[in-house]
Amino acid sequence: MPGQDHSTGDPTKLSDDQLLAAILDSEEARRAGRERTGRLLAELYRRGGHSWPAIARLTGIRQTTAYELAQPYLAADPGTEQP
């Protein structure tokens, strides 16, 4: 049924269409969460108080992953520290 949240509960009881809808909804939520995380990481780094290694320690996100998530939201700057 359209509009229903099929992401919780027993997936064995869902039709193929419901499973596909749940998968697509789940992926959209994941993408949106990663985008938000990237923007937040970029802002934390941009403020200048934390290096990428420090951000990794503080957040528990691997340094390379944190940088990759933030990279689209960082201004191009030749002096930007790399992970």
C-alpha positions as CSV (number, residue, x, y, z in Angstrom):
1,M,0.0,0.0,0.0
2,P,1.4,3.4,-0.9
3,G,2.5,5.6,1.9
4,Q,2.9,2.9,4.5
5,D,6.2,2.3,6.2
6,H,7.3,-1.3,5.5
7,S,10.8,-0.8,6.7
8,T,10.0,-2.3,10.1
9,G,8.4,-5.6,11.0
10,D,8.7,-9.0,9.4
11,P,9.9,-8.6,5.8
12,T,8.8,-12.1,5.0
13,K,5.2,-10.9,5.1
14,L,5.8,-8.2,2.4
15,S,5.0,-8.5,-1.3
16,D,7.8,-7.9,-3.8
17,D,6.4,-4.5,-4.5
18,Q,6.3,-3.6,-0.8
19,L,9.9,-4.9,-0.4
20,L,11.1,-2.8,-3.3
21,A,9.3,0.3,-1.9
22,A,10.9,-0.3,1.5
23,I,14.4,-0.7,0.0
24,L,14.0,2.6,-2.0
25,D,12.7,4.4,1.0
26,S,15.6,3.1,3.1
27,E,18.2,4.2,0.6
28,E,16.7,7.7,0.3
29,A,16.9,8.0,4.1
30,R,20.5,6.8,4.1
31,R,21.4,9.3,1.3
32,A,19.8,12.1,3.2
33,G,21.5,11.2,6.4
34,R,24.9,11.0,4.8
35,E,24.4,14.4,3.1
36,R,23.4,16.0,6.4
37,T,26.4,14.3,8.1
38,G,28.7,15.6,5.3
39,R,27.4,19.1,5.7
40,L,27.9,19.0,9.5
41,L,31.4,17.6,9.2
42,A,32.3,20.2,6.7
43,E,31.1,23.0,9.0
44,L,33.0,21.5,12.0
45,Y,36.2,21.4,9.9
46,R,35.6,24.8,8.4
47,R,35.5,26.4,11.9
48,G,39.2,25.5,12.2
49,G,39.2,24.0,15.6
50,H,39.6,20.4,14.6
51,S,41.8,18.4,12.2
52,W,40.5,15.4,10.3
53,P,42.2,13.0,12.7
54,A,40.6,14.9,15.6
55,I,37.2,14.8,14.0
56,A,37.6,11.1,13.4
57,R,38.4,10.5,17.1
58,L,35.5,12.7,18.3
59,T,32.9,11.3,16.0
60,G,34.0,7.7,15.7
61,I,33.7,8.1,11.9
62,R,36.8,6.9,10.0
63,Q,39.0,9.8,8.9
64,T,38.8,9.0,5.2
65,T,35.0,8.5,5.4
66,A,34.5,11.8,7.3
67,Y,36.5,13.7,4.7
68,E,34.7,12.0,1.8
69,L,31.3,12.9,3.3
70,A,32.4,16.5,3.9
71,Q,34.3,17.0,0.7
72,P,31.4,18.1,-1.5
73,Y,30.6,20.9,1.0
74,L,34.1,22.2,1.5
75,A,35.1,25.3,-0.5
76,A,38.0,24.6,-2.9
77,D,41.1,25.9,-1.2
78,P,44.6,24.9,-2.2
79,G,45.6,25.0,1.5
80,T,42.9,22.6,2.7
81,E,44.3,19.8,4.8
82,Q,43.9,16.4,3.2
83,P,42.9,13.3,5.3
